[in-house]
Amino acid sequence: MCIYMAIKPGLQKWNCSAGGLNTSMGRLVKRFAKWKKFVRQQKGKLYIMRECICMLLCWDKYS
């Protein structure tokens, strides 16, 4: 949360005390994006494996 502070007349500044929160949230977002990518890749691999296994099991049936 940023707070607007008037130090002297004519001299103002923003005090952002939540700087640590922003960096930790950034790390959390990056970690979540990494997990999301990992899960998507695993879903793709499982789909391919499932299709291959179905094809191998049904090979006799349709040949």
N, C-alpha and C positions, 0 to 999 in steps of 0.2 A: 504494500500500500504506500503510495507516494503522498507526501504532505508538503504543501506549499508553505514556505517559511519566509517571513520578511525579517531579515537580520537588522538592517539599518534602512532608513528612508532612502529609497532608490536602489537598494541592493537586496535582491530576492534570490532564493534558490529552492530547488526541489530536493526534498530529503526522501530518498527511497530506501527504507529500512528492509524491504523484502527482497533485496538483491540476491541473498542466499536462496530464497524460496524460488526465484525465477530460474536460477541455475540448476537447482535440484529438480524442478519440474521439467526443464529442458533435457536433463539426463534421463528422467523417467519416460519422456516422450520418445527419445531415441531408443531406449531399451524396449519400449512397447513396439516401436516400428520394426526393430530387429526380430522380436518374437513373432510379430505378424507375418513378416517375410518368411521366417522359418516354418511356421504353420502352413502357409500357402504352399511352400515347396514340398512339405511332407504330404499334404493332401494330393498334390499332383503325382508324387511318386506312388502313393497308395492306389490312386486311380489307375495308373499304368499297370501296376502289378495285378490289380483285380481284373483288368481287361485281358492281360496275358494269360492269367490262370483260367479264366472263363474260356478263352479261345483254345487253350490246351486241353481242357476237360471236354469241350464240345467238339474237338477235332474229329473224333471217331464218328460222332453222330451225323456230321454233315459231309463227310468225305466219301 
